[in-house]
Amino acid sequence: MSKVTVVGAGNVGATVANVLAHNDLVREIVLLDIKGDVARGKALDSWQQASVDHYSTRLVGTEDYALTANSDIVVITAGIPRKPGMSRDDLISTNAKIVSAVTRSIMEHSKNPIIIVVSNPLDVMTFAAYQASGLPKNRVFGMAGILDTARYRAFLATALDVSPKDIQAMLLGGHGDTMVPLPRYTTVSGIPVTDMIDADKLDAIVERTKKGGGELVKLMGTSAWYAPGAAAAQMVAAIVRDEKRIFPCCALLEGEYGQEGIFLGVPVKLGTNGIEQLIELNLNEDEMALMNTSANHVREVLEVYKSMDV
């Protein structure tokens, strides 16, 4: 694979492009934004960084979709960011129109790309991109679980005073307050996290993780970008390198976990063909109840989207 397009040159999109360039994995990154000069400026800035940080990936900024032609992977970050007091669901009307229009424009110039959606509300925006693209389900999915587990692991690393590199975690469900962190599947160098931290402290970390995005919005007045950008770049790297990595991603369910026709966060195997396997965990009764609650919330937002003329 030689070409990646990132749509949206805001904080998240620019971070995706910059992290990917540092990975030196692809020949070219196109950073596209309706504000063409902003995209050109950020791409030029990253290209001027190449000799300092030793990468060869070329970066091009543009507002012209023609320059995205024959993209292997497209990361969609376009949309308005969440503001203080605004839920992800409040974003649906504006961002659904943006994501659908972006996807259709991409498909005019690239026949069979893999599309990774980052725009919020994530689960429904991924559905919108899937619908607009006409691509098979393994080629359209969303970035949420990697970011959410990164926050979960960061909080655990702080509480335990250990390296986040040694923490493995899994998280399911929608990207938002109803997400489902799974302590039963959380380990520190193979040691169950429940052996290392009190239940009440772990519960508090789980709750903080669920509201992790909102915490940053309150602090900064806008959505996060370093961790989301790095998380999306990690997904691209797994695909380009055909790594077969297991990540929690927002994927279309067709009967798995008892759900049909919605995009929801579940563990998948990522490789050169996108989602190469969707993994169905053996959840216990409590975990499945939380998963159902999360799915019902996503379905409610999806119904709002379906009622719109996008």
N, C-alpha and C positions, 0 to 999 in steps of 0.2 A: 504494500500500500504506500502511496506516495503523496497523497493530498488530503488535507483536513480543512474543512471550513468551519469557522466559529461565527455564528450569527448573533450579533449584539456585542458592541465594543464597550459596554459599561464595565463596572468593576469585575463582575464575575467572568464575562467573556474575555476581557483582556488578560485576566489571570490564567484562564484555561490556555490561551494562546501562548503566554509567556512560559508557563510550566511545561507545556508540550515542546516548545522550542528548546528548552533546556534538556529535555530528554533526548533530543537529536534523533528522533525516530522516523520522521517523514521529510520528504523533499520540500514541501511547501505547505504553509498555513495561510489561508485567506481569512482575514478578519473583516467581517461585513457589518455595516451599520447604516441606518438611515442618515446619520450624521457622518457623511463620508470623510470629512477632514479629521474628525476625531479618530475614526478607524485608521486612516492613513498615518496620523501622528503616533498612535500607540504601536502600530506595526513597525513604523520606522524606528521608534525608540527601542523596541525589542531587538530589531535587526542590528542596531548600533551596539547593543549589548553582547552580540554574538562573539566578537573577538575577545571580549573580556572573560566571558564564561565558557568559551570554547565549544560552540555548537555551529552547525552549518545550515540548519533549517532556515529557509527563506520565509519571510513574513511579508504579506501584501495586505494593505488596507484599502477598502473600497465600499461604495454603495451600490455597485453594479453586479447583479446576480450572474451576468455572463462570465465574470471572472471566477465563479465557483464551479464552472463546468467540469464534469468528470470527477467530482469529489468522491473519495472513498468513504469518508466518515463526515457527518455534519453534526455539530453540537449547537443546539438552539438554546440560547440564554436570553433571547429578546423578550421584552415586556417591561411593564412598569414595576419598580421594586416596591416592596411592602413598606409602609410608613407606620409610625407609632399609632397604635389603636386600630390598625387595619388588620383583619384576619386574612389568611390565604384565600379564603372563599370570596372575600370582597374583590379580589383581583380578577375573578373569572370572566366578566363581560369583556373588559378591555383586552386581557391577555389571550383569550380564546381566539379573538379576531386576529390578533397579531401572529400567534403561532400558526394558525391555519393558513394565513396569507403567506407567511414565510415558507412554510412547507411546500405549498403549491409552487412558489417561485423557485425553490430549490429543485423540485422535481422536473421543472422545465429544462434544466441544464445538466442534471445528473440522473442516469437511468436507474441505478440500483444501489444507492448509498445506504449506509447504516446511519440511522438518526438517533441521537441521544438528546433527550429533552431535559432541560434544567429549569425552565420557566415555571412559575407557580400560578395557581395551585397545581402542583406537579402531576398528581395522578390523573387529573382531568385534562391537563394540557398534553400529556402523553397520548391520551385517547384522541384528542383533537388532531395531533400530528399523524397518528396512525390512520385516522379516517381520511385526512387530506392527502396522505402520501400514496395510498393504495399498495403499500409494501407489505410483505408477509410479517407476521408478528415477531419473528426472531430478529427483525432488522429495525424495529422501532421500540425503544424502551426508555425509561427515565432514570435519572440520577437522584437518589434520595437516601437509600439505605446506607451507602458508603459514608455519606456525610453524617447521617444520624448516628451510625456506629462509631464514627470518629469522635463525635462529641461525647458519646457514652464512654469510650475508652479514655478520652482525655480526663474526664471527671474521675474515673476510677483510678487512673494513674496518679492523679493529685492526691486522692484520698488514701491510696495505699503507699504512696511515695516510691513508685516503681516506674520503669520505662514504659511508655505506651506501646513500644515495639513488641513487648512481651504479652500484650493483652489481645486475645481473640474474642470476638463477640458476634452475635447474630441478632438481627432486629427485623421485624416483619410489619406489614400493614401500611396504612396511608402515611404520607409525609405531612405530619402535623401533630396536634395534641393527642390524637388517638393511636399514634404509632405503638408498636408492641415490642419493647426490648425484652430479650429472653435471658434472664439470669442463669437458667438451667444450661444454656449453651454458651456461657461466658467463662473463659478460663484465663489464668495467668501462668504462662509457660506450662500449660497442661493441667494446672491445679484449679479445681473448681473455685470460682470467685466466692461462692458461698462459704468456703472454708477459710477465707481470708478477711472477710468484712462482716460486721453485724448486719442483721436483716433490716433494721430500721435505717441504717446508713445507706444500704444498697437501695432500699425503696426510695429514699430521698434523691439518690443519684438518678434512678429511673425517671422520677418525676421531673427532675431538672433537664434530663435529656429530651423529654417530650416537649418541653417549652424552650429548648435550646436556641431555636431561631428567634423567638420572641425576646429572649434575654438580650441578644445582640442588637436587635432593632431598638430596644429601649436605651441601650448604651450609646449607640452610634447614630440613631435617627434614620437608619437605612439597613437593608439586609447585609448579611455577611458576604465576603467574597474570597478570602484566602483559602479557607477550607473547602467551600463549594467548588471553587475553580480547580483546586488540586484533586478533588474527588472525581470530577468529570474527566480530567486529564488522565487519571489512573485507569478509568474505564477504557479510554481511547488506547492507552498503552497496552492493556491486556488484549485488545482486539488486534492491534497492529502486530504485536509479537506472537499472537496465537497462543497465549499463555495458559488458557483453560483455567483461569482463576475463578474461584467461587466468591461471588459478591452478592449482597442483597440489592436487588434492582427492582424498579417499577416495571412489571411485566404483565402482559395480557393473560388472564386466567380463563380457562375454558373447562371448568370442572374441578381443577385443583383447589384444595382447601375448601371445597364446597361452594366455590364462587364461580360465576359465569358472566363473561362479557364485561369485566371491569379490569382496569390496570391497578395493581396493588404490589406493594413491596414484598418480594419473596427471594430466597436464595437461587441464583442461577449460575451456570458455567459460561464464562465469556471467552470467546475465541474469534477466529478470523471470520466466522459466519454470524457473528453477533451472539445472540443467546443460543447456545448449543445444547443446553439441558436446563430444564426447570425442575428444581429439587423440592419435593414435598416432604416436609418434616413431620415426624409423628408427634403432634402436639397433644399435650394433656388437656383435660376438660377446661381448666382455667385459662390456659393459653388460647385454646380455640374460641372461648367466649370473648376474649379480648380481640382476637382476630376478626370475629364476626361483627363486633361493635365498630371496629375500624373500617371494615368493608361497608357496613351500612352507612357510615358517615360519608365515605367516598361516593357511594351510590347516590346519596342525596344531592351532592354537588354535581354529579354526572347528569342527574335528571334536570338540574337547572341548565346545564350546558345544552342538553338535547332539546330543551324548550326554546333555545335561542336560534335566531337565523344567522348562523356564522358561515 
